[in-house]
Amino acid sequence: MKLKKRRLMRRRDAVTAYLFAAGLFIFFVIGIIMPLRPKVSEVEKRELEKFPEFQLETFLNGEYFSQISTWYADTFPFREALLTANSSLKELYGIKTQQIFGNTSVGDDIPDVIPSEGKADGPDQSPEGGEQGGALTAESESGEDAAEAAATEATEETEEPTEESTEEQLQDATIHTEPEVAGTVYIAEGRGFELYYFSREGADLYASVINEAAQKFQGVATVYDMLVPTAVSVCLDEEIQKSLKSSPQDKAFDYVYGQIDNSVKKVSIFDTLKKHNAEYIYYNTDHHWTALGAYYAYKEFAAAKGIEPKSLDEYEKVVFEHFVGSFYAFSNQSEVLKNNPDDIEAYVPSSTNNMMFVEKSGEERKWKIINDVSKYAPGVKYSCFIGGDNPYSRIDNPVITDGSSCVVIKESFGNAFVPFLVDHYQTVHVIDYRYYKKNLVNFVKENNVQDVIFINNADVLSVKKPLQIQALLNQ
C-alpha cells in the first residue's frame, strides 16, 4: 500500500515537473517570436529597448549579453498584460504598495527668504500699474506671510466682488490619510502623488537663469514666471508630507521668488490652488494638473497682466473619458489606480481651434489646439492639449489684429495652460525648452514678442532643467 502511494506521488511530481517545464518552454517560444514583441509601450508612453548592435568591445566585456537581456525583458510579448495580471494578483493578497522609481530621499533644507542686494523691497509693479500678487518684500518676517499678504492685496486691487470672493469658504479637501508607499510615488484614497525633494542648488540656479532672462529682455519684453505646484503639496496634509520627507513646495517657491529680480512678474498660484483642492484640479492617475487647475492659474496670470479673464462658461467644454496616466505606469500598473481612471476635461478657445507645431524631426504639422483623443490609448490622452510636447508651436488668432504676441516657455504642465491665452493675443508662440535648439533672445526680437511667460512645475527646480533653459538664452 505504501509502495503504491509512493508511486502515485512520484507520478504526480513528474507530471508537475513536466507541466512546469512545458510552461517555461511555451514562454520561451513566445519570447523568441519576433513579430509578437512590442516596440512601443502605450502605458509608459515610450519606445522600448531595441536589439543591441553587435560590437566587439561590448561582446568581449560581457555588456553585449547584458543589453540583450534588457531588450528581452523590456520587449517580452504581452509584457503590459503580464504586469497588469501581476498587480491584480497582489491586490488579491492585499498588497497595494508598489515600489516604482527610485527610493525615498530627503530634500535640502529650504533657507529663509532673504532677498539679495539689488532686489526691490516692495511688491512687483506691473507696467499696467497693478501690484504683482505673490511677490515677496524685504521687510517680511516669512515668505509665507509675504506671499499671503501680497496675494490678498493683489486680489483686492484687481478683482471686483464676485462669487469668487467667497473662496475663503470653499471646502478644504486636504488628504489627511496616511498614504501607501510606492517608491517616489505614493497612493492615497485611490490617487497618486509624486514626492518632491527640494534642491537648493537647483533653486538658486533657476532663479539665476530667470534673472538672466530678465536682463536680456530688458526693454524688449515683459518676463513672467509661474511655478506650478504638484498635487503632493496642494492635496496632502502637511504633517503627512513631513512624515514622507517631501519638501513643502510653497516654501520652496517663496525662496525662489525671493531670489528673482522684481523686474520679473512673479505669478504666485499656490494659495489659489490650495483653496480649490476640493475640486478636480489634479488627475488621480497622472502627475499633471487638469484644465480646471490651469484655468485658476490663468486667472492669476490675467490679474498680473491687468486683463479680464474669461469665465469657463464662455468656452466649449469637451470631455475625453478613461484616461490612465503616468502614475499608473510608474506603479507597475496599480490596480488601485486602474479602478479610478480620469476624465480629461478641456476648454476650446472661442476665437480659433487651429494651430501648427514642429515635430522633433523638424516636420511641420497643422493640428488642433484641443484635439479629439477619444480613440487614443488611455495612457496618451493628455496629448489633447496643443498636440503634446513639441519643440515649437504657433497659434494665430484671426480675431485679434493688434500685433500682440507672447511666447510660453514650458514643459508638459504648460500644455493645459496655453489654450486659455489664445483669446488674448494675436499670436501665441510655444517653446518646449527640452527640445527647442535655437536662441530664444533672437526669437523674441525677430518676432516682436511682448510677453515671455515661463511656466513650469516644481520639478524645474532641479539642476539639469535650469541649465536647459539657460541654453536657450545663450546658444
C-alpha positions as CSV (number, residue, x, y, z in Angstrom):
1,M,0.0,0.0,0.0
2,K,2.8,2.4,0.9
3,L,4.7,1.4,-2.2
4,K,1.6,2.2,-4.4
5,K,1.2,5.5,-2.6
6,R,4.9,6.4,-3.2
7,R,4.5,5.6,-6.9
8,L,1.4,7.8,-7.2
9,M,3.3,10.7,-5.5
10,R,6.3,10.2,-7.9
11,R,3.9,10.3,-10.9
12,R,2.3,13.4,-9.5
13,D,5.6,15.1,-9.0
14,A,6.7,14.0,-12.5
15,V,3.5,15.4,-14.1
16,T,4.0,18.7,-12.2
17,A,7.6,18.9,-13.3
18,Y,6.6,18.2,-17.0
19,L,3.8,20.8,-16.8
20,F,6.2,23.4,-15.3
21,A,8.8,22.6,-18.0
22,A,6.2,22.8,-20.7
23,G,5.1,26.2,-19.4
24,L,8.6,27.5,-19.5
25,F,9.1,26.2,-23.0
26,I,5.9,27.8,-24.2
27,F,7.0,31.1,-22.7
28,F,10.4,30.7,-24.3
29,V,8.8,30.1,-27.7
30,I,6.5,33.1,-27.3
31,G,9.5,35.2,-26.3
32,I,11.5,34.4,-29.4
33,I,8.7,35.1,-31.9
34,M,9.9,38.5,-33.1
35,P,6.5,39.7,-34.7
36,L,4.9,39.4,-31.2
37,R,7.5,41.6,-29.5
38,P,6.2,45.2,-28.9
39,K,8.2,48.2,-29.9
40,V,6.3,50.9,-28.0
41,S,4.6,50.9,-24.6
42,E,1.3,52.8,-24.7
43,V,1.0,52.7,-20.9
44,E,4.5,54.1,-20.3
45,K,4.5,56.3,-23.3
46,R,8.0,55.4,-24.5
47,E,9.8,53.4,-27.1
48,L,11.0,50.0,-25.8
49,E,14.6,48.8,-25.9
50,K,15.9,47.9,-29.3
51,F,18.0,44.8,-30.1
52,P,21.6,45.9,-29.5
53,E,24.1,46.2,-32.4
54,F,27.0,43.8,-32.2
55,Q,30.3,45.4,-31.2
56,L,33.4,43.5,-30.4
57,E,34.2,45.6,-27.4
58,T,30.9,45.1,-25.7
59,F,30.9,41.4,-26.7
60,L,34.3,40.8,-25.0
61,N,33.4,42.7,-21.8
62,G,30.0,41.0,-21.5
63,E,28.0,44.1,-21.8
64,Y,26.5,42.9,-25.1
65,F,24.8,40.0,-23.4
66,S,23.5,42.3,-20.7
67,Q,22.0,44.5,-23.4
68,I,20.3,41.5,-24.9
69,S,18.9,40.5,-21.5
70,T,17.5,44.1,-21.1
71,W,16.0,44.0,-24.5
72,Y,14.4,40.6,-24.0
73,A,12.8,41.6,-20.7
74,D,11.6,45.1,-21.9
75,T,10.0,43.8,-25.1
76,F,8.6,40.5,-24.0
77,P,5.3,39.7,-25.7
78,F,2.2,40.7,-23.7
79,R,4.5,42.4,-21.2
80,E,2.0,45.0,-20.1
81,A,-0.8,42.4,-19.8
82,L,1.5,40.3,-17.6
83,L,2.3,43.4,-15.4
84,T,-1.4,44.1,-15.0
85,A,-2.0,40.5,-14.1
86,N,0.8,40.6,-11.5
87,S,-0.7,43.8,-10.0
88,S,-4.1,42.2,-9.8
89,L,-2.7,39.1,-8.2
90,K,-1.1,41.2,-5.5
91,E,-4.3,43.0,-4.9
92,L,-6.0,39.6,-4.1
93,Y,-3.4,39.2,-1.3
94,G,-4.0,42.7,0.0
95,I,-0.7,44.1,-1.3
96,K,-1.3,47.6,-2.6
97,T,2.0,49.2,-2.2
98,Q,4.2,49.4,-5.4
99,Q,7.8,50.4,-5.5
100,I,8.1,52.4,-8.6
101,F,11.1,54.5,-9.4
102,G,14.0,55.4,-7.1
103,N,14.0,55.4,-3.3
104,T,12.6,57.7,-0.7
105,S,15.1,60.6,-0.2
106,V,15.5,63.8,1.8
107,G,15.5,67.2,0.2
108,D,17.7,70.1,1.1
109,D,16.6,72.4,3.9
110,I,14.8,75.4,2.5
111,P,16.5,78.7,3.7
112,D,14.6,81.6,5.0
113,V,13.8,84.2,2.3
114,I,16.4,86.9,2.3
115,P,16.2,88.9,-0.9
116,S,19.6,89.6,-2.4
117,E,21.1,93.1,-2.7
118,G,19.6,94.9,-5.6
119,K,16.1,93.3,-5.3
120,A,13.3,95.8,-4.9
121,D,11.8,95.9,-1.4
122,G,8.1,96.1,-2.3
123,P,5.7,94.0,-4.4
124,D,6.4,94.0,-8.1
125,Q,5.0,96.9,-10.1
126,S,3.5,96.0,-13.4
127,P,3.5,98.3,-16.5
128,E,-0.3,98.4,-16.2
129,G,0.1,99.9,-12.7
130,G,-1.0,96.9,-10.7
131,E,1.0,95.2,-8.0
132,Q,2.1,91.6,-8.6
133,G,0.4,89.0,-6.5
134,G,2.7,86.7,-4.6
135,A,5.7,88.9,-4.6
136,L,8.0,89.0,-1.5
137,T,9.1,92.0,0.5
138,A,12.4,92.6,2.2
139,E,10.5,93.5,5.5
140,S,8.5,90.3,5.6
141,E,9.1,88.0,8.6
142,S,8.5,84.9,6.5
143,G,8.0,84.2,2.8
144,E,4.6,82.5,3.6
145,D,3.3,85.7,5.3
146,A,4.5,87.9,2.4
147,A,3.0,85.7,-0.2
148,E,-0.3,85.6,1.6
149,A,-0.3,89.4,2.1
150,A,0.7,90.2,-1.4
151,A,-1.9,87.8,-2.9
152,T,-4.6,89.4,-0.7
153,E,-3.6,92.9,-1.8
154,A,-3.5,92.0,-5.5
155,T,-6.9,90.4,-5.3
156,E,-8.4,93.4,-3.6
157,E,-7.0,95.8,-6.3
158,T,-7.6,93.7,-9.4
159,E,-10.9,91.9,-8.9
160,E,-14.4,93.2,-8.5
161,P,-16.5,91.4,-5.9
162,T,-17.9,88.2,-7.5
163,E,-18.8,84.7,-6.5
164,E,-15.0,84.1,-6.4
165,S,-14.8,86.5,-3.4
166,T,-16.2,83.6,-1.3
167,E,-13.1,81.4,-2.0
168,E,-12.2,81.5,1.7
169,Q,-15.3,79.4,2.4
170,L,-14.5,76.7,-0.2
171,Q,-14.4,73.2,1.1
172,D,-11.0,72.0,2.1
173,A,-10.2,68.6,0.6
174,T,-6.7,68.2,2.0
175,I,-6.0,64.4,2.4
176,H,-5.0,63.5,5.9
177,T,-4.9,59.8,5.3
178,E,-1.5,58.1,5.7
179,P,-0.7,57.1,2.0
180,E,0.6,53.8,0.8
181,V,4.3,53.9,-0.1
182,A,5.2,53.3,-3.8
183,G,8.8,54.4,-4.2
184,T,8.8,58.1,-5.0
185,V,5.1,57.9,-5.9
186,Y,2.5,57.5,-3.1
187,I,-1.1,56.3,-3.3
188,A,-3.8,57.5,-1.0
189,E,-7.5,57.3,-1.5
190,G,-7.1,55.9,-5.0
191,R,-4.9,58.8,-6.1
192,G,-1.2,59.0,-7.0
193,F,1.2,61.6,-5.6
194,E,4.9,62.1,-6.5
195,L,7.1,63.2,-3.7
196,Y,9.1,66.4,-4.1
197,Y,12.7,66.9,-2.8
198,F,14.0,70.4,-2.7
199,S,17.4,71.1,-4.2
200,R,18.9,74.4,-3.1
201,E,21.5,74.3,-5.9
202,G,18.7,73.8,-8.4
203,A,16.5,76.5,-6.9
204,D,19.4,79.0,-6.9
205,L,20.3,78.1,-10.5
206,Y,16.7,78.5,-11.7
207,A,16.4,82.0,-10.0
208,S,19.7,82.9,-11.6
209,V,18.5,81.8,-15.1
210,I,15.2,83.8,-14.8
211,N,17.2,86.9,-13.7
212,E,19.5,86.4,-16.7
213,A,16.4,86.2,-19.0
214,A,15.0,89.4,-17.4
215,Q,18.3,91.2,-18.1
216,K,18.4,90.0,-21.7
217,F,14.8,91.0,-22.3
218,Q,15.0,94.4,-20.6
219,G,13.4,97.0,-22.8
220,V,12.3,94.2,-25.2
221,A,9.6,92.1,-23.5
222,T,7.9,91.6,-20.1
223,V,9.0,88.4,-18.3
224,Y,6.5,86.4,-16.3
225,D,7.4,83.5,-14.1
226,M,4.9,80.9,-12.8
227,L,5.9,78.0,-10.7
228,V,3.2,75.3,-10.6
229,P,2.9,73.1,-7.5
230,T,2.2,69.4,-7.9
231,A,-0.6,67.6,-6.2
232,V,1.5,66.3,-3.3
233,S,1.8,69.8,-1.8
234,V,-1.6,71.0,-2.6
235,C,-3.7,68.0,-1.6
236,L,-1.7,66.1,1.1
237,D,-1.7,67.2,4.7
238,E,1.5,69.0,5.8
239,E,2.2,66.5,8.6
240,I,1.9,63.6,6.1
241,Q,4.3,65.4,3.8
242,K,6.8,65.7,6.6
243,S,6.4,62.1,7.5
244,L,7.2,61.2,3.9
245,K,10.1,63.7,3.9
246,S,8.5,65.5,1.0
247,S,9.7,69.2,0.8
248,P,7.0,71.9,1.1
249,Q,6.6,73.4,-2.3
250,D,5.1,76.7,-1.1
251,K,8.2,77.5,0.9
252,A,10.4,76.4,-1.9
253,F,8.6,78.8,-4.3
254,D,8.8,81.6,-1.8
255,Y,12.5,81.1,-1.5
256,V,12.9,81.1,-5.3
257,Y,10.7,84.2,-5.8
258,G,12.8,85.9,-3.1
259,Q,15.9,85.5,-5.3
260,I,14.2,86.7,-8.6
261,D,14.6,90.3,-9.6
262,N,11.4,92.4,-9.2
263,S,11.5,93.3,-12.9
264,V,10.1,89.8,-13.4
265,K,6.3,89.5,-12.8
266,K,6.0,86.5,-10.4
267,V,2.6,84.9,-10.7
268,S,2.0,83.1,-7.4
269,I,-0.7,80.4,-7.7
270,F,0.0,78.0,-4.8
271,D,-2.6,79.6,-2.4
272,T,-5.2,79.7,-5.1
273,L,-4.8,76.0,-6.0
274,K,-4.8,75.1,-2.3
275,K,-8.1,76.9,-1.8
276,H,-9.6,74.8,-4.7
277,N,-8.2,71.5,-3.7
278,A,-11.7,70.0,-3.2
279,E,-12.2,70.4,-6.9
280,Y,-10.9,68.3,-9.8
281,I,-7.6,70.3,-10.3
282,Y,-5.2,67.3,-10.5
283,Y,-5.6,63.9,-12.1
284,N,-5.9,60.7,-10.0
285,T,-3.6,58.6,-12.1
286,D,-1.3,61.2,-13.7
287,H,1.2,63.8,-12.4
288,H,-0.3,66.7,-14.4
289,W,-2.9,69.2,-13.3
290,T,-6.3,69.3,-15.1
291,A,-7.5,72.1,-17.3
292,L,-9.5,73.4,-14.3
293,G,-6.3,73.7,-12.3
294,A,-4.7,75.5,-15.3
295,Y,-7.7,77.8,-15.5
296,Y,-7.3,79.0,-12.0
297,A,-3.6,79.7,-12.8
298,Y,-4.7,81.6,-15.9
299,K,-6.9,83.9,-13.8
300,E,-3.9,84.7,-11.6
301,F,-1.9,85.5,-14.8
302,A,-4.7,87.7,-16.1
303,A,-4.6,89.7,-12.8
304,A,-0.8,90.1,-13.1
305,K,-1.1,91.3,-16.7
306,G,-4.1,93.5,-16.0
307,I,-6.6,91.8,-18.4
308,E,-10.0,90.5,-17.9
309,P,-10.1,86.7,-17.7
310,K,-12.8,84.8,-19.5
311,S,-15.3,82.7,-17.5
312,L,-15.4,79.0,-18.1
313,D,-18.9,79.1,-19.5
314,E,-17.6,81.2,-22.4
315,Y,-15.7,78.1,-23.7
316,E,-16.9,75.0,-25.4
317,K,-16.2,72.1,-23.0
318,V,-15.2,68.7,-24.3
319,V,-14.6,65.5,-22.2
320,F,-12.4,62.5,-23.1
321,E,-13.2,59.6,-20.9
322,H,-10.9,56.9,-19.4
323,F,-7.5,58.5,-19.1
324,V,-5.0,56.4,-17.1
325,G,-1.7,58.3,-16.8
326,S,1.8,58.3,-15.6
327,F,1.3,57.2,-12.0
328,Y,-0.4,54.1,-13.3
329,A,2.6,53.3,-15.5
330,F,5.1,54.1,-12.7
331,S,3.3,51.9,-10.2
332,N,3.6,48.7,-12.4
333,Q,0.0,49.3,-13.4
334,S,-1.5,49.5,-9.9
335,E,-5.0,48.0,-9.7
336,V,-6.0,50.8,-7.3
337,L,-5.3,53.5,-9.9
338,K,-6.7,51.4,-12.7
339,N,-10.0,51.3,-10.9
340,N,-10.0,55.1,-10.5
341,P,-9.4,56.4,-14.1
342,D,-9.7,60.0,-15.0
343,D,-11.8,62.0,-17.4
344,I,-10.0,64.8,-19.3
345,E,-12.0,68.0,-19.5
346,A,-10.8,70.6,-22.0
347,Y,-11.9,74.0,-23.0
348,V,-11.8,75.1,-26.6
349,P,-10.8,78.8,-27.3
350,S,-13.7,80.8,-28.8
351,S,-11.6,82.5,-31.4
352,T,-9.9,79.5,-33.1
353,N,-9.0,75.9,-32.5
354,N,-6.3,75.8,-35.2
355,M,-2.6,75.7,-34.6
356,M,0.7,74.3,-36.1
357,F,3.6,72.6,-34.5
358,V,7.1,71.5,-35.5
359,E,7.9,67.9,-34.5
360,K,11.3,66.8,-33.1
361,S,12.1,65.6,-36.6
362,G,11.6,69.1,-38.0
363,E,8.4,68.3,-39.8
364,E,5.7,71.0,-39.6
365,R,2.2,69.8,-38.9
366,K,-1.2,71.5,-38.8
367,W,-3.2,70.5,-35.7
368,K,-6.0,71.4,-33.3
369,I,-5.5,73.3,-30.0
370,I,-7.9,70.9,-28.3
371,N,-7.6,67.7,-30.4
372,D,-10.1,64.8,-30.3
373,V,-8.3,62.0,-28.5
374,S,-11.4,59.9,-27.7
375,K,-10.0,57.0,-29.7
376,Y,-6.4,57.3,-28.4
377,A,-4.9,54.8,-26.0
378,P,-5.8,55.6,-22.3
379,G,-2.2,56.5,-21.4
380,V,-1.7,59.2,-24.0
381,K,-5.0,61.3,-23.8
382,Y,-3.3,64.2,-22.1
383,S,-1.9,65.0,-25.6
384,C,-5.3,66.5,-26.4
385,F,-3.7,69.8,-25.3
386,I,-1.8,71.5,-28.1
387,G,-0.6,68.3,-29.6
388,G,1.6,67.3,-26.6
389,D,5.2,68.2,-26.2
390,N,6.9,69.6,-29.3
391,P,9.9,71.9,-29.8
392,Y,7.8,74.7,-31.2
393,S,4.1,75.5,-31.7
394,R,2.3,78.6,-33.0
395,I,-1.3,79.7,-32.7
396,D,-2.6,82.6,-34.8
397,N,-5.8,84.3,-33.6
398,P,-7.8,85.5,-36.7
399,V,-10.0,87.7,-34.5
400,I,-7.2,89.9,-32.9
401,T,-5.1,92.1,-35.2
402,D,-3.3,94.4,-32.8
403,G,0.1,92.7,-33.2
404,S,0.1,91.3,-29.6
405,S,2.1,88.2,-29.0
406,C,3.6,86.1,-26.3
407,V,5.9,83.1,-26.0
408,V,5.4,80.4,-23.5
409,I,8.5,78.6,-22.2
410,K,7.2,75.3,-20.7
411,E,7.3,71.6,-20.2
412,S,4.2,69.5,-20.3
413,F,2.3,71.3,-17.5
414,G,2.1,74.3,-19.8
415,N,0.1,72.4,-22.4
416,A,-3.1,72.7,-20.5
417,F,-2.4,76.4,-19.8
418,V,-1.8,77.6,-23.3
419,P,-5.4,77.3,-24.6
420,F,-6.6,80.0,-22.2
421,L,-4.1,82.5,-23.6
422,V,-5.3,82.2,-27.2
423,D,-8.2,84.7,-26.9
424,H,-5.9,87.4,-25.6
425,Y,-3.1,87.5,-28.2
426,Q,-2.9,87.7,-32.0
427,T,-0.1,85.2,-31.8
428,V,0.8,82.7,-29.2
429,H,4.2,81.0,-29.6
430,V,5.0,77.9,-27.5
431,I,8.5,76.6,-26.9
432,D,9.4,73.4,-25.0
433,Y,12.8,74.2,-23.5
434,R,13.7,70.5,-23.5
435,Y,13.6,70.2,-27.3
436,Y,14.0,73.7,-28.9
437,K,17.5,74.2,-30.2
438,K,17.5,77.9,-31.3
439,N,18.3,81.1,-29.5
440,L,15.3,82.4,-27.5
441,V,16.5,86.0,-27.3
442,N,16.8,86.2,-31.1
443,F,13.4,84.6,-31.5
444,V,11.7,87.2,-29.2
445,K,13.3,90.1,-31.0
446,E,12.7,88.8,-34.5
447,N,9.0,88.0,-33.8
448,N,8.3,91.2,-31.8
449,V,7.2,89.2,-28.8
450,Q,5.9,91.4,-25.9
451,D,5.4,88.8,-23.2
452,V,7.8,86.0,-22.2
453,I,6.0,83.5,-19.9
454,F,7.9,80.9,-18.0
455,I,5.5,78.2,-16.6
456,N,6.9,75.0,-15.2
457,N,6.1,72.6,-12.3
458,A,8.2,72.2,-9.2
459,D,10.4,69.7,-10.8
460,V,12.1,72.5,-12.8
461,L,13.9,73.5,-9.5
462,S,16.5,70.8,-10.2
463,V,19.9,71.3,-11.6
464,K,19.5,69.9,-15.1
465,K,16.4,71.8,-16.2
466,P,17.5,75.3,-15.4
467,L,20.6,74.6,-17.5
468,Q,18.4,73.6,-20.4
469,I,16.5,76.9,-20.1
470,Q,19.8,78.8,-19.9
471,A,21.0,77.1,-23.1
472,L,18.0,78.8,-24.8
473,L,19.3,82.2,-23.8
474,N,22.9,81.6,-25.0
475,Q,23.0,79.2,-27.9
